[in-house]
Amino acid sequence: MPNYILLYNAGMKSWDAIVIGGGIIGLSLSIELRKAGAKVLVVERGAPGREASRAAGGMLVDCSLETPAALQPLATASARMYPEFAHELQVESGMSVDLRDYGTIIFPSSPEAERALQDAGLPPVHLAALEPSLAGDDRPAFYLQERSVDPRGLVAAALQTAKRRGVDISSGETVVSVDQSDGRVSGVTTPKTSFHAPKVINCAGAWSGQFGPHPFPTRPVKGQMLCLAMHPRDLLKHVVRSPNVYLIPRSDGRLIVGTTVEEKGFDKQTDVATIKRLHRDALALLPKLSDARILEDWAGLRPGTPDALPILGETATSGYYVATGHFRDGILLAPITAKLMAELISGTGCNFDLSPFSPARFQI
């Protein structure tokens, strides 16, 4: 059963800030705002951490041929924050987030991609020595020093940390409007009640554009994945990224296999043919998975934007902020997003150029 917290007589209570959305972005931001002394309420349409954050793979990719140039400084800064970020959540929550530091093996998708990896200074690898169970020793492969994390453990630790720090959580509450008074934010309204605060932050992911006053063009981008049980549990140590599939090992012996990028609206159903294709591609890379049990499959909805960049900053409505549209990088960008947005909201000064991610680029 989800851990619901119901707030009675909500109309009689107010907060300094309301965060819409209880994924890793919203929870991390709520923790940072509490550190700054703010009274914070998180309003989540379902159960915290059950949408895109739970469905993610957890690769902390801070160097990628697919990363937009404008996003690279933010991604690199956030990746560097991760050891401290993860350690703090583990200590405060008493839960493991399974932050791994074995690195990633990359199979380039084309000769052009291979040259780009070489130009980036990534070392080629000898698969037989690094990962003897991997097939494809006749293909070029490169090593990238990057981490991975278990998003489910991360979100659970963030939720527990937020609660311990005194963040209020209202689950099962869908925000239908951001309320205003005298030209500035005054709170939010749900079908059941209203919550009051002078500052509101929209961290609702794929659902960010479903309420006013600003119709942000976020959209759901579906990704299907499955999970296998490795035997032995350390059959694969490194994350593997290939043109057809990626493999993300967990310390408990699970292996995450993904993923698709589909424009299917809010459809979260898995497709049998797609799951079979992912499974087949995983076996082609790691033949010893032939007897591995499939533990589960799922689909998540990433929040995409027209220019593939997140939306970060204050809107044209005073007191109304947005931190959404992280697409495939929500887990990676959680530490830096929380830090910079908390600085911006608290008025302590943000030393990072957020202009490429300004909400103004979409506001009419």
Buried (B, 14 or more C-beta within 10 A) or exposed (E): EEEBBEBEEBEEBBBBBBBBBBBBBBBBBBBBBBEBEBBBBBBBBBBBBBBBBBBBBBBBBBBBEEBBEBBEBBBBBBBEBBEEBBEBBBEBBEBBBBBBEBBBBBBBEEEEBBEEBBEEEBEEBEBEEBBEBBBBEEEBBBBBEBBBBBBBBBBBBBBBBBBEBEBBBBBBBBBEEBBBEEEEBBBBBBEEBEBBBBBBBBBBBBBBBBBEBBEBBBBBBBBBBBBBBBEEBEBBBBBBBBEEBBBBBBBEBBBBBBBBEBEBEEEBEBBEEBBEBBBEBBBBBBEBBEEBEEEEBBBBBBBBBEBBBBBBBBBEBEBBBBBBBBBBBBBBBBBBBBBBBBBBBBEEEBEBEBEBBBBEBBBE
